[in-house]
């Protein structure tokens, strides 16, 4: 299952993607889906099995523009965590 880390800042998205790659998490930048309701335009995309590692990396830095984590389901993306 695909997940997204959604930010309101392109710079913070790219910095987070860089940190994930350094930690060995396969990650891509993708267009933020309309369901996110933010104007940044890009999000960090990764697979659900990496979520525990992503949360640890995320918790090591304060991201002021973080909007939340989204999961992809058959009905589209939805927020499941906003912290």
C-alpha positions as CSV (number, residue, x, y, z in Angstrom):
1,X,0.0,0.0,0.0
2,X,1.2,3.5,-0.9
3,X,1.5,6.2,1.7
4,X,2.3,9.9,1.4
5,X,3.9,12.4,3.8
6,X,2.1,15.7,2.9
7,X,3.7,19.1,3.6
8,X,2.6,22.7,2.8
9,X,6.2,23.6,2.0
10,X,8.1,22.3,-1.0
11,X,11.4,22.9,0.7
12,X,10.4,20.8,3.7
13,X,9.1,18.0,1.5
14,X,12.4,17.9,-0.4
15,X,14.4,18.0,2.9
16,X,12.4,15.1,4.3
17,X,12.8,13.1,1.2
18,X,16.5,13.6,1.4
19,X,16.6,12.4,5.0
20,X,14.5,9.3,4.1
21,X,16.9,8.4,1.3
22,X,19.9,8.8,3.5
23,X,18.2,6.3,5.9
24,X,17.7,3.8,3.1
25,X,13.9,4.3,2.6
26,X,12.8,4.1,-1.0
27,X,11.0,7.3,-1.5
28,X,9.8,9.5,-4.4
29,X,8.4,13.0,-4.8
30,X,5.0,13.0,-6.3
31,X,2.2,15.4,-7.0
32,X,0.1,16.0,-3.9
33,X,-3.5,14.6,-4.5
34,X,-6.4,17.0,-4.4
35,X,-7.8,15.1,-1.4
36,X,-4.9,16.6,0.7
37,X,-6.3,20.1,0.4
38,X,-2.9,21.8,0.5
39,X,-1.1,23.9,-2.2
40,X,2.4,22.6,-1.9
41,X,2.2,20.5,-5.0
42,X,4.6,17.7,-4.0
43,X,4.6,15.0,-1.3
44,X,6.9,12.2,-0.2
45,X,5.6,8.8,-1.4
46,X,6.7,5.5,0.2
47,X,5.4,2.0,0.8
48,X,3.5,1.1,4.0
49,X,6.2,-1.4,5.2
50,X,8.6,1.6,5.7
51,X,6.1,3.6,7.8
52,X,7.7,2.7,11.2
53,X,11.1,3.9,10.0
54,X,9.5,7.0,8.4
55,X,7.8,7.9,11.7
56,X,11.1,7.6,13.6
57,X,12.9,9.8,11.1
58,X,10.0,12.3,11.1
59,X,10.1,12.5,14.9
60,X,13.7,13.7,14.9
61,X,12.8,17.1,13.5
62,X,10.0,19.6,13.8
63,X,8.3,20.3,10.5
64,X,6.1,23.4,10.7
65,X,4.5,22.8,7.4
66,X,3.6,19.1,7.9
67,X,-0.1,18.4,7.0
68,X,-0.2,14.6,7.7
69,X,0.3,11.1,6.5
70,X,-2.1,9.7,3.9
71,X,-2.9,6.2,2.8
72,X,-4.0,5.1,-0.7
73,X,-7.1,2.9,-0.8
74,X,-9.3,1.9,-3.6
75,X,-11.3,5.1,-3.0
76,X,-8.3,7.4,-3.2
77,X,-6.1,8.9,-0.6
78,X,-7.2,9.7,3.0
79,X,-5.5,11.2,6.1
80,X,-4.9,8.7,8.8
81,X,-2.4,10.7,10.9
82,X,-1.9,14.4,11.3
83,X,0.8,14.4,13.9
